[in-house]
Amino acid sequence: MKNAFSLKKPAFSGIGFITAIFIFGIALFITMEYYHIFTIKESVETDISRALNISVTMAVQDMDWVQHNSVMDTQKAQREFKTYLTEDMKLNDEYEKYADDGSFQYQIIIDETDIQKSPAKYSITGRIRMQPVTVRSILPKSFDIPFKLSSNNIRTDD
């Protein structure tokens, strides 16, 4: 009779296993969210960098280009940058991106713009505002990720 009672398992033997599964689930959700944040940030920064490069290239005047000078039309650079954001990146007038189903993806907030005519340089500082995907109930509704990008055109003799 004494051996029968000693072979029984304790009542709470599965709590360690359940705790491990719970911790693994939380780690998985956090990892997925950080991966989402990283991919959106890298994608948006690449597109903004491309917009800056295109705007500087388009705004450098042809005669100055031929003479190996780095002078640009700053108004044209601003127009080209905004055109790229709205037409190529398909952002609305407030630089917001929505998915096909109408859900908010991200917003580009430009805090500071620095444009130099000569040497041609276009710099922006801003934030990417986005919402969490996997853990919406835990994290705040939206959060900002800062960025600072620039593009310059330096002409040198061949």
Beta strands, then each sheet from edge to edge (+ up, - down):
strand 1: 96-98
strand 2: 104-116
strand 3: 120-130
strand 4: 143-153
sheet 1: 1+ 2- 3+ 4-
end
